[in-house]
Amino acid sequence: MSLAGQDGRLERRIFNAMAVAVAIAVVISVAFSPWRTTTGLLLGGALSLLNHHWLRSSTASAFSVIAHGVKPKLSIVTYVLRYLIITAVVFLAYKLNLVSLAATIAGLCSFVVALFAEAIREFYFAIIHREEIS
């Protein structure tokens, strides 16, 4: 299998793990937390998934310059703009008293949960498929 194929599967697993982490957090929050906490987790998780998608596409665009000599579609301004958009959405939701800021930040951290899930998966497969050393 090619390295590009493995990278695509890794990105898909990380994105799916992020979505699952957000979904589990929101479902648990609905049952046990105030509604602002739930909306904060939902908003933070949605922004995290959107940011991951934006980062993936802007990184691919940037590396296309190196690989193919093609001028990137996205400039550095749009790279920074995405963080300004995320900040503005979180700020607006917080000022309108729609979200808990701590829960929103926790939702934005779904990428960390996904990385830990992937690390545990890789560690598991490394132990299961290891070669016996004599």
Backbone as CSV, one residue per row, in Angstrom:
resi,resn,N_x,N_y,N_z,CA_x,CA_y,CA_z,C_x,C_y,C_z
1,MET,0.842,-1.177,0.000,0.000,0.000,0.000,0.885,1.237,0.000
2,SER,0.458,2.234,-0.724,1.252,3.453,-0.828,1.142,4.283,0.449
3,LEU,2.127,5.146,0.613,2.134,6.028,1.777,0.952,6.984,1.745
4,ALA,0.586,7.448,0.560,-0.558,8.365,0.428,-1.847,7.678,0.856
5,GLY,-1.994,6.412,0.529,-3.179,5.652,0.934,-3.245,5.479,2.441
6,GLN,-2.087,5.225,3.054,-2.039,5.089,4.505,-2.347,6.413,5.182
7,ASP,-1.835,7.501,4.627,-2.108,8.825,5.190,-3.593,9.149,5.115
8,GLY,-4.226,8.803,4.011,-5.657,9.051,3.849,-6.480,8.283,4.870
9,ARG,-6.096,7.046,5.109,-6.818,6.248,6.110,-6.584,6.783,7.505
10,LEU,-5.358,7.223,7.790,-5.053,7.803,9.099,-5.881,9.066,9.326
11,GLU,-5.936,9.935,8.334,-6.732,11.164,8.458,-8.200,10.838,8.683
12,ARG,-8.710,9.856,7.972,-10.111,9.447,8.115,-10.368,8.902,9.516
13,ARG,-9.437,8.075,10.030,-9.603,7.534,11.388,-9.583,8.642,12.430
14,ILE,-8.681,9.602,12.269,-8.606,10.711,13.226,-9.884,11.542,13.162
15,PHE,-10.352,11.852,11.966,-11.585,12.623,11.826,-12.767,11.871,12.441
16,ASN,-12.859,10.579,12.167,-13.947,9.775,12.734,-13.850,9.696,14.252
17,ALA,-12.645,9.556,14.787,-12.471,9.518,16.235,-12.867,10.850,16.866
18,MET,-12.559,11.949,16.179,-12.991,13.264,16.670,-14.511,13.342,16.721
19,ALA,-15.158,12.904,15.658,-16.619,12.952,15.594,-17.250,12.077,16.674
20,VAL,-16.689,10.900,16.885,-17.211,10.003,17.920,-17.009,10.607,19.311
21,ALA,-15.837,11.196,19.557,-15.565,11.819,20.863,-16.542,12.954,21.139
22,VAL,-16.803,13.774,20.127,-17.755,14.874,20.293,-19.153,14.321,20.542
23,ALA,-19.553,13.322,19.771,-20.888,12.749,19.927,-21.078,12.147,21.328
24,ILE,-20.083,11.426,21.807,-20.181,10.831,23.147,-20.255,11.921,24.209
25,ALA,-19.429,12.938,24.080,-19.436,14.033,25.057,-20.786,14.748,25.070
26,VAL,-21.353,14.989,23.898,-22.640,15.686,23.825,-23.758,14.822,24.401
27,VAL,-23.768,13.534,24.085,-24.813,12.644,24.608,-24.743,12.566,26.135
28,ILE,-23.548,12.436,26.679,-23.401,12.397,28.138,-23.798,13.741,28.743
29,SER,-23.423,14.813,28.076,-23.730,16.151,28.574,-25.233,16.422,28.585
30,VAL,-25.957,15.920,27.604,-27.408,16.115,27.560,-28.048,15.543,28.819
31,ALA,-27.549,14.404,29.259,-28.141,13.737,30.413,-27.736,14.363,31.749
32,PHE,-26.535,14.912,31.841,-26.022,15.288,33.152,-25.629,16.756,33.329
33,SER,-25.651,17.558,32.287,-25.129,18.921,32.385,-26.162,19.948,31.945
34,PRO,-25.940,21.202,32.314,-26.831,22.276,31.837,-26.743,22.424,30.317
35,TRP,-27.751,23.050,29.750,-27.819,23.140,28.287,-26.674,23.960,27.695
36,ARG,-26.155,24.927,28.430,-25.036,25.726,27.901,-23.766,24.873,27.769
37,THR,-23.609,23.930,28.655,-22.473,23.018,28.554,-22.613,22.141,27.311
38,THR,-23.813,21.645,27.103,-24.061,20.804,25.927,-23.855,21.585,24.636
39,THR,-24.395,22.795,24.572,-24.209,23.587,23.352,-22.745,23.991,23.181
40,GLY,-22.041,24.207,24.273,-20.612,24.510,24.190,-19.817,23.340,23.625
41,LEU,-20.110,22.146,24.122,-19.435,20.956,23.588,-19.764,20.757,22.115
42,LEU,-21.023,20.975,21.776,-21.442,20.805,20.389,-20.781,21.844,19.476
43,LEU,-20.773,23.099,19.900,-20.143,24.144,19.093,-18.636,23.918,18.982
44,GLY,-17.987,23.659,20.100,-16.546,23.417,20.075,-16.183,22.213,19.230
45,GLY,-16.959,21.153,19.354,-16.704,19.954,18.551,-16.913,20.197,17.070
46,ALA,-17.983,20.919,16.730,-18.240,21.225,15.317,-17.128,22.110,14.744
47,LEU,-16.700,23.100,15.519,-15.610,23.962,15.053,-14.304,23.190,14.943
48,SER,-14.091,22.236,15.833,-12.893,21.411,15.770,-12.880,20.557,14.497
49,LEU,-14.023,19.963,14.177,-14.120,19.168,12.953,-13.935,20.044,11.715
50,LEU,-14.537,21.223,11.727,-14.381,22.148,10.615,-12.929,22.607,10.483
51,ASN,-12.298,22.910,11.603,-10.900,23.328,11.586,-9.993,22.215,11.056
52,HIS,-10.277,20.993,11.449,-9.485,19.858,10.966,-9.610,19.747,9.446
53,HIS,-10.810,19.897,8.934,-11.027,19.835,7.492,-10.291,20.979,6.786
54,TRP,-10.409,22.182,7.320,-9.718,23.337,6.732,-8.212,23.138,6.757
55,LEU,-7.709,22.650,7.884,-6.266,22.442,8.006,-5.773,21.410,7.003
56,ARG,-6.521,20.340,6.852,-6.150,19.296,5.908,-6.103,19.838,4.482
57,SER,-7.122,20.602,4.102,-7.156,21.113,2.727,-6.103,22.199,2.498
58,SER,-5.865,23.061,3.491,-4.847,24.102,3.292,-3.440,23.515,3.301
59,THR,-3.216,22.488,4.088,-1.916,21.827,4.086,-1.678,21.112,2.760
60,ALA,-2.694,20.445,2.253,-2.574,19.780,0.954,-2.283,20.796,-0.142
61,SER,-2.929,21.939,-0.052,-2.694,22.992,-1.034,-1.261,23.519,-0.951
62,ALA,-0.786,23.713,0.269,0.574,24.217,0.450,1.606,23.223,-0.067
63,PHE,1.386,21.933,0.177,2.344,20.932,-0.276,2.247,20.654,-1.770
64,SER,1.149,21.049,-2.395,1.056,20.874,-3.841,2.064,21.777,-4.552
65,VAL,2.422,22.878,-3.911,3.450,23.761,-4.468,4.772,23.020,-4.525
66,ILE,5.106,22.324,-3.452,6.368,21.598,-3.379,6.372,20.418,-4.345
67,ALA,5.281,19.656,-4.355,5.237,18.436,-5.148,5.076,18.705,-6.647
68,HIS,4.234,19.647,-6.999,3.890,19.826,-8.408,4.245,21.199,-8.961
69,GLY,4.711,22.086,-8.130,5.034,23.428,-8.589,3.811,24.265,-8.917
70,VAL,2.643,23.836,-8.422,1.393,24.536,-8.678,1.217,25.637,-7.639
71,LYS,0.742,26.785,-8.090,0.498,27.880,-7.160,-0.666,27.500,-6.240
72,PRO,-0.507,27.673,-4.908,-1.572,27.268,-3.994,-2.823,28.130,-4.154
73,LYS,-3.979,27.487,-3.930,-5.245,28.202,-4.000,-5.433,29.085,-2.769
74,LEU,-4.897,28.652,-1.659,-5.079,29.375,-0.400,-3.804,30.117,-0.028
75,SER,-3.955,31.339,0.348,-2.791,32.101,0.779,-2.659,32.003,2.292
76,ILE,-1.602,32.579,2.815,-1.380,32.588,4.254,-2.479,33.367,4.971
77,VAL,-3.085,34.319,4.266,-4.170,35.106,4.864,-5.357,34.210,5.203
78,THR,-5.723,33.318,4.296,-6.842,32.426,4.575,-6.482,31.407,5.643
79,TYR,-5.208,31.065,5.736,-4.753,30.156,6.794,-5.004,30.778,8.169
80,VAL,-4.672,32.051,8.316,-4.881,32.763,9.571,-6.350,33.130,9.754
81,LEU,-7.029,33.401,8.659,-8.426,33.795,8.709,-9.300,32.736,9.371
82,ARG,-8.960,31.481,9.173,-9.767,30.423,9.772,-9.754,30.514,11.289
83,TYR,-8.616,30.884,11.887,-8.554,31.034,13.335,-9.340,32.251,13.798
84,LEU,-9.340,33.292,13.008,-10.135,34.469,13.346,-11.630,34.158,13.288
85,ILE,-12.039,33.372,12.311,-13.442,32.973,12.200,-13.847,32.131,13.399
86,ILE,-13.030,31.164,13.759,-13.338,30.313,14.913,-13.423,31.149,16.184
87,THR,-12.470,32.055,16.370,-12.472,32.927,17.543,-13.720,33.801,17.577
88,ALA,-14.096,34.351,16.435,-15.277,35.214,16.371,-16.553,34.443,16.690
89,VAL,-16.677,33.221,16.178,-17.868,32.411,16.451,-17.956,32.075,17.931
90,VAL,-16.835,31.665,18.524,-16.828,31.334,19.955,-17.134,32.575,20.786
91,PHE,-16.518,33.691,20.447,-16.748,34.939,21.187,-18.209,35.362,21.114
92,LEU,-18.792,35.305,19.922,-20.183,35.693,19.741,-21.127,34.776,20.531
93,ALA,-20.892,33.480,20.440,-21.739,32.533,21.173,-21.621,32.741,22.687
94,TYR,-20.413,33.037,23.145,-20.202,33.286,24.573,-20.885,34.582,25.006
95,LYS,-20.737,35.637,24.218,-21.349,36.925,24.557,-22.877,36.855,24.524
96,LEU,-23.431,36.019,23.663,-24.884,35.829,23.621,-25.373,34.864,24.699
97,ASN,-24.441,34.386,25.527,-24.742,33.475,26.637,-25.371,32.163,26.148
98,LEU,-24.893,31.683,25.006,-25.395,30.433,24.439,-24.559,29.225,24.826
99,VAL,-23.299,29.471,25.212,-22.392,28.363,25.480,-21.607,28.602,26.766
100,SER,-21.142,27.520,27.318,-20.154,27.581,28.383,-18.784,27.630,27.704
101,LEU,-17.984,28.607,28.080,-16.671,28.759,27.439,-15.783,27.542,27.701
102,ALA,-15.809,27.034,28.920,-14.991,25.854,29.245,-15.416,24.646,28.410
103,ALA,-16.718,24.457,28.244,-17.207,23.328,27.446,-16.847,23.508,25.972
104,THR,-16.882,24.752,25.495,-16.513,25.020,24.106,-15.046,24.694,23.873
105,ILE,-14.209,25.081,24.806,-12.779,24.761,24.689,-12.567,23.257,24.763
106,ALA,-13.321,22.588,25.628,-13.228,21.123,25.702,-13.640,20.491,24.374
107,GLY,-14.678,21.010,23.740,-15.095,20.507,22.433,-14.041,20.744,21.371
108,LEU,-13.372,21.890,21.461,-12.290,22.184,20.507,-11.109,21.235,20.674
109,CYS,-11.009,20.587,21.820,-9.899,19.674,22.092,-10.180,18.240,21.627
110,SER,-11.217,18.038,20.835,-11.529,16.681,20.372,-10.392,16.083,19.548
111,PHE,-9.563,16.918,18.936,-8.416,16.427,18.184,-7.446,15.681,19.099
112,VAL,-7.272,16.176,20.318,-6.368,15.528,21.281,-6.899,14.144,21.635
113,VAL,-8.198,14.041,21.845,-8.811,12.741,22.152,-8.593,11.777,20.981
114,ALA,-8.760,12.283,19.774,-8.570,11.447,18.583,-7.121,10.982,18.456
115,LEU,-6.180,11.846,18.767,-4.766,11.449,18.710,-4.448,10.382,19.754
116,PHE,-4.991,10.529,20.948,-4.793,9.491,21.967,-5.412,8.170,21.530
117,ALA,-6.596,8.212,20.938,-7.240,6.993,20.443,-6.373,6.326,19.376
118,GLU,-5.808,7.122,18.471,-4.943,6.573,17.422,-3.657,6.010,18.018
119,ALA,-3.099,6.690,19.017,-1.876,6.197,19.662,-2.140,4.867,20.358
120,ILE,-3.261,4.756,21.034,-3.620,3.499,21.700,-3.825,2.400,20.665
121,ARG,-4.471,2.721,19.545,-4.672,1.752,18.470,-3.337,1.260,17.922
122,GLU,-2.434,2.188,17.632,-1.119,1.818,17.102,-0.320,1.001,18.114
123,PHE,-0.393,1.374,19.373,0.306,0.642,20.422,-0.230,-0.789,20.523
124,TYR,-1.544,-0.935,20.446,-2.173,-2.252,20.485,-1.679,-3.119,19.330
125,PHE,-1.700,-2.578,18.106,-1.259,-3.353,16.955,0.242,-3.628,16.988
126,ALA,1.021,-2.739,17.572,2.463,-2.989,17.694,2.725,-4.156,18.631
127,ILE,1.936,-4.269,19.682,2.117,-5.387,20.623,1.609,-6.689,20.012
128,ILE,0.464,-6.659,19.371,-0.130,-7.862,18.798,0.708,-8.421,17.651
129,HIS,1.250,-7.548,16.809,1.978,-7.990,15.619,3.495,-7.968,15.764
130,ARG,3.976,-7.896,16.984,5.420,-7.837,17.165,6.049,-9.208,16.857
131,GLU,7.296,-9.177,16.520,8.035,-10.401,16.223,8.703,-10.878,17.518
132,GLU,8.735,-12.158,17.681,9.419,-12.736,18.851,10.912,-12.592,18.646
133,ILE,11.607,-12.084,19.647,13.050,-11.929,19.585,13.676,-13.051,20.407
134,SER,14.569,-13.832,19.753,15.196,-14.952,20.439,16.507,-14.551,21.036
